Amino acid sequence: MSTMQKERMIQELNQRLSSLRDEQDSFQNMADECAEKRNKLNDKFKALREEVQKLRTERDKINDEVRELKEQRNDSSAKIKQDSDKIRELRDESRSMSKERPRRSHQDLQEEVDAIDWEIQTTPHTLQEDKEMVAKVKQLEGELKVHRKIERIHKKVDGMRTEVTDLKTETDRFHQALTAKAKKSQEIHTKMLAKIQEARNAKTEADALHKQFLEAKGKAKPVEEQIASVIQEIRRLKGEVTAEEQQEKKQTEDAIRQSLEERAKEKLKKGEKLSWQEFQILSEKGLITQD
């Protein structure tokens, strides 16, 4: 292959090298773009995952409060049932004792007892009269005892009814707070699920971009190998061209030197004056001395 052909081939290889580098740059730009988008999506995924964790912590905290409120509400409800059952028992007891209730009122009986006690203390009586009055007081006290017991039951029932009313108010308050917190928990849970889905979408997209990144890198690899091969071939050809040019230059220089040497010998035979270059050439050959 001639030097001209090699130079033409080098030119063609440089054109192919330029085309391959453009192709390599295209794949590299594609890989860089995919990597940039992938990294942004991975950062987004991490940020969303942190948001999800914060929402989960907040939701779990509220759920703990909901459970506590449920326990308090259930405790109040159980106490209401317990008190209501006790009230029914007391009312049943009161109704049962009402059958034994004296016809006379508590006040009438107490006034008669007080009157008899006063008479005993202030008026002289016979022993028999005292016994009769004491017996009468004892009888009246028995009837008063029934009144007092019924009244104690009624008072206890009234107190327990007040307690039940307070417990119902407290239960309603617990229930309202529970409902509000449960609603808040659901809102946070819904928001958390949306963030989880958003994070999954970001991760899926990031994974797809990473796959594209690897594909671009994979396509760039054989191009890089071709570039290296072309560069090596160009260097080889340039080396050969340079060697050939140097060889040609040497041959030209040798031919010129040979021509000068022949001309110098001819001039020396004729006794003509030699140029400095001609003198140097013959001197190097040992044909003349510098003395």
LINVEN-V864579 format. One record per residue. N is the residue number from 1. RES is the residue in three letters. SS is DSSP state (H for helix, E for strand, L for the rest). PHI is phi as a letter, one per 40 degrees, with the letter a starting at -180 (none if undefined). OMEGA is omega in radians with two decimals (NA if undefined). Layout:
N/RES/SS/PHI/OMEGA, N/RES/SS/PHI/OMEGA
This chain:
1/MET/L/none/-3.11, 2/SER/L/c/3.11, 3/THR/H/c/3.14, 4/MET/H/c/3.12, 5/GLN/H/c/3.12, 6/LYS/H/c/3.12, 7/GLU/H/c/3.09, 8/ARG/H/c/3.11, 9/MET/H/c/3.10, 10/ILE/H/c/3.11, 11/GLN/H/c/3.12, 12/GLU/H/c/3.13, 13/LEU/H/c/3.09, 14/ASN/H/c/3.08, 15/GLN/H/c/3.10, 16/ARG/H/c/3.11, 17/LEU/H/c/3.11, 18/SER/H/c/3.13, 19/SER/H/c/3.13, 20/LEU/H/c/3.12, 21/ARG/H/c/3.05, 22/ASP/H/c/3.12, 23/GLU/H/c/3.10, 24/GLN/H/c/3.13, 25/ASP/H/c/3.13, 26/SER/H/c/3.11, 27/PHE/H/c/-3.13, 28/GLN/H/c/3.10, 29/ASN/H/c/3.10, 30/MET/H/c/3.14, 31/ALA/H/c/-3.13, 32/ASP/H/c/3.14, 33/GLU/H/c/3.12, 34/CYS/H/c/-3.12, 35/ALA/H/c/-3.14, 36/GLU/H/c/3.13, 37/LYS/H/c/3.13, 38/ARG/H/c/-3.12, 39/ASN/H/c/3.10, 40/LYS/H/c/3.13, 41/LEU/H/c/3.08, 42/ASN/H/c/3.06, 43/ASP/H/c/3.11, 44/LYS/H/c/3.12, 45/PHE/H/c/3.13, 46/LYS/H/c/3.14, 47/ALA/H/c/3.13, 48/LEU/H/c/3.13, 49/ARG/H/c/3.08, 50/GLU/H/c/3.10, 51/GLU/H/c/3.14, 52/VAL/H/c/-3.13, 53/GLN/H/c/3.11, 54/LYS/H/c/3.13, 55/LEU/H/c/3.13, 56/ARG/H/c/3.11, 57/THR/H/c/3.13, 58/GLU/H/c/3.13, 59/ARG/H/c/-3.12, 60/ASP/H/c/3.11, 61/LYS/H/c/3.12, 62/ILE/H/c/3.12, 63/ASN/H/c/3.06, 64/ASP/H/c/3.11, 65/GLU/H/c/3.11, 66/VAL/H/c/3.12, 67/ARG/H/c/3.13, 68/GLU/H/c/3.12, 69/LEU/H/c/3.09, 70/LYS/H/c/3.12, 71/GLU/H/c/3.13, 72/GLN/H/c/3.10, 73/ARG/H/c/-3.14, 74/ASN/H/c/3.08, 75/ASP/H/c/3.12, 76/SER/H/c/3.13, 77/SER/H/c/3.12, 78/ALA/H/c/3.12, 79/LYS/H/c/3.09, 80/ILE/H/c/3.13, 81/LYS/H/c/3.14, 82/GLN/H/c/3.14, 83/ASP/H/c/3.13, 84/SER/H/c/3.09, 85/ASP/H/c/3.14, 86/LYS/H/c/3.10, 87/ILE/H/c/3.12, 88/ARG/H/c/3.11, 89/GLU/H/c/3.14, 90/LEU/H/c/3.11, 91/ARG/H/c/3.08, 92/ASP/H/c/3.11, 93/GLU/H/c/3.13, 94/SER/H/c/3.12, 95/ARG/H/c/3.12, 96/SER/H/c/-3.13, 97/MET/H/c/3.14, 98/SER/H/c/3.10, 99/LYS/L/c/-3.14, 100/GLU/L/c/-3.07, 101/ARG/L/c/3.09, 102/PRO/L/c/3.13, 103/ARG/L/c/-3.13, 104/ARG/L/c/-3.12, 105/SER/L/c/3.10, 106/HIS/H/d/-3.08, 107/GLN/H/c/3.13, 108/ASP/H/c/-3.13, 109/LEU/H/c/-3.13, 110/GLN/H/c/3.12, 111/GLU/H/c/3.14, 112/GLU/H/c/3.10, 113/VAL/H/c/-3.13, 114/ASP/H/c/-3.12, 115/ALA/H/c/3.13, 116/ILE/H/c/3.12, 117/ASP/H/d/3.12, 118/TRP/H/c/-3.12, 119/GLU/H/c/3.12, 120/ILE/H/d/-3.05, 121/GLN/H/c/-3.01, 122/THR/H/b/-3.05, 123/THR/L/b/3.11, 124/PRO/L/c/3.10, 125/HIS/L/b/3.05, 126/THR/L/c/3.13, 127/LEU/H/d/-3.12, 128/GLN/H/c/-3.14, 129/GLU/H/c/3.10, 130/ASP/H/c/3.13, 131/LYS/H/c/-3.12, 132/GLU/H/c/-3.14, 133/MET/H/c/3.09, 134/VAL/H/c/3.12, 135/ALA/H/c/3.14, 136/LYS/H/c/3.13, 137/VAL/H/c/3.13, 138/LYS/H/c/3.11, 139/GLN/H/c/-3.14, 140/LEU/H/c/3.11, 141/GLU/H/c/3.09, 142/GLY/H/c/3.11, 143/GLU/H/c/3.10, 144/LEU/H/c/3.13, 145/LYS/H/c/3.10, 146/VAL/H/c/3.11, 147/HIS/H/d/-3.09, 148/ARG/H/c/-3.12, 149/LYS/H/c/3.10, 150/ILE/H/c/-3.14, 151/GLU/H/c/3.09, 152/ARG/H/c/3.12, 153/ILE/H/c/-3.13, 154/HIS/H/c/3.13, 155/LYS/H/c/3.13, 156/LYS/H/c/3.11, 157/VAL/H/c/3.13, 158/ASP/H/c/3.12, 159/GLY/H/c/-3.13, 160/MET/H/c/3.08, 161/ARG/H/c/3.08, 162/THR/H/c/3.13, 163/GLU/H/c/3.12, 164/VAL/H/c/3.11, 165/THR/H/c/3.11, 166/ASP/H/c/3.13, 167/LEU/H/c/3.11, 168/LYS/H/c/3.08, 169/THR/H/c/3.13, 170/GLU/H/c/3.13, 171/THR/H/c/3.11, 172/ASP/H/c/3.13, 173/ARG/H/c/3.09, 174/PHE/H/c/-3.09, 175/HIS/H/c/3.13, 176/GLN/H/c/3.12, 177/ALA/H/c/3.12, 178/LEU/H/c/-3.12, 179/THR/H/c/-3.14, 180/ALA/H/c/-3.12, 181/LYS/H/c/3.11, 182/ALA/H/c/3.09, 183/LYS/H/c/3.12, 184/LYS/H/c/3.12, 185/SER/H/c/3.14, 186/GLN/H/c/3.11, 187/GLU/H/c/3.13, 188/ILE/H/c/3.14, 189/HIS/H/c/3.12, 190/THR/H/c/3.11, 191/LYS/H/c/3.14, 192/MET/H/c/3.13, 193/LEU/H/c/3.11, 194/ALA/H/c/3.12, 195/LYS/H/c/3.11, 196/ILE/H/c/3.13, 197/GLN/H/c/3.10, 198/GLU/H/c/3.11, 199/ALA/H/c/3.12, 200/ARG/H/c/3.14, 201/ASN/H/c/3.13, 202/ALA/H/c/-3.14, 203/LYS/H/c/3.12, 204/THR/H/c/3.14, 205/GLU/H/c/3.12, 206/ALA/H/c/3.12, 207/ASP/H/c/3.13, 208/ALA/H/c/3.11, 209/LEU/H/c/3.09, 210/HIS/H/c/3.09, 211/LYS/H/c/3.09, 212/GLN/H/c/3.09, 213/PHE/H/d/3.14, 214/LEU/H/c/3.12, 215/GLU/H/c/3.12, 216/ALA/H/c/3.10, 217/LYS/H/c/-3.14, 218/GLY/H/c/3.12, 219/LYS/H/c/-3.13, 220/ALA/H/c/-3.05, 221/LYS/H/c/3.14, 222/PRO/H/c/3.09, 223/VAL/H/c/3.10, 224/GLU/H/c/3.14, 225/GLU/H/c/3.10, 226/GLN/H/c/3.11, 227/ILE/H/d/3.13, 228/ALA/H/c/-3.14, 229/SER/H/c/3.14, 230/VAL/H/c/3.13, 231/ILE/H/c/3.12, 232/GLN/H/c/-3.13, 233/GLU/H/c/3.10, 234/ILE/H/c/3.12, 235/ARG/H/c/3.14, 236/ARG/H/c/-3.13, 237/LEU/H/c/3.11, 238/LYS/H/c/3.10, 239/GLY/H/c/3.13, 240/GLU/H/c/3.14, 241/VAL/H/c/3.13, 242/THR/H/c/3.14, 243/ALA/H/c/-3.14, 244/GLU/H/c/3.12, 245/GLU/H/c/3.12, 246/GLN/H/c/3.11, 247/GLN/H/c/3.13, 248/GLU/H/c/3.12, 249/LYS/H/c/-3.14, 250/LYS/H/c/3.14, 251/GLN/H/c/3.12, 252/THR/H/c/3.14, 253/GLU/H/c/3.13, 254/ASP/H/c/3.14, 255/ALA/H/c/3.11, 256/ILE/H/c/-3.14, 257/ARG/H/c/3.12, 258/GLN/H/c/3.13, 259/SER/H/c/3.12, 260/LEU/H/c/-3.13, 261/GLU/H/c/-3.14, 262/GLU/H/c/-3.13, 263/ARG/H/c/3.14, 264/ALA/H/c/3.12, 265/LYS/H/c/-3.13, 266/GLU/H/c/-3.13, 267/LYS/H/c/-3.14, 268/LEU/H/c/3.12, 269/LYS/H/c/-3.10, 270/LYS/H/c/3.14, 271/GLY/L/g/3.13, 272/GLU/L/c/-3.13, 273/LYS/L/c/3.13, 274/LEU/L/c/3.00, 275/SER/L/c/3.14, 276/TRP/H/d/-3.14, 277/GLN/H/c/3.13, 278/GLU/H/c/3.12, 279/PHE/H/c/-3.14, 280/GLN/H/c/-3.10, 281/ILE/H/c/-3.12, 282/LEU/H/c/3.12, 283/SER/H/c/3.13, 284/GLU/H/c/-3.14, 285/LYS/H/c/-3.12, 286/GLY/L/g/-3.11, 287/LEU/L/c/3.05, 288/ILE/L/a/3.08, 289/THR/L/b/-3.10, 290/GLN/L/c/-3.14, 291/ASP/L/c/NA
